[in-house]
Amino acid sequence: MSSFVHTSYPLQHPGVVRFEQAGATLRAGLRGGRGSAALLLAAVVAALLVVATQVVQSWTDGHLLAAWIALWAVAFAGLALLAAPTRRAAAGVRSRVAAWKEARRQAEADRQIWALAQTDARVMADISRAMSAAARDLGRMY
């Protein structure tokens, strides 16, 4: 008498699947404006806390509670005061990077068209006609 056992094993490890999902969620969060602004804000506040810690370490041990209060006051003030400027700075950097990428893409496309025009007279004629039409339209505007 024979018996068959059919077991189904998962094709992927559940931990790997969770890790990939977490990575995708993190990447999606950083693509938005809030993620990069939050990281920039955290970096600025961390720098403020380092400076505050250096100042607090020079105090004597009798002022330890005052030092903690000052340190957390710097942290919360940094979060409150720098949130909006950091978000604007991150948005500005993001828009400049996008404009730079678009300019690079356009320059590469122009270079490819020009290389093609160097070898194909029809493309060169089309470019010449387009430039003449643009110059004529520009002359009519002024």
Disulfide bonds with the S-S distance in Angstrom:
none
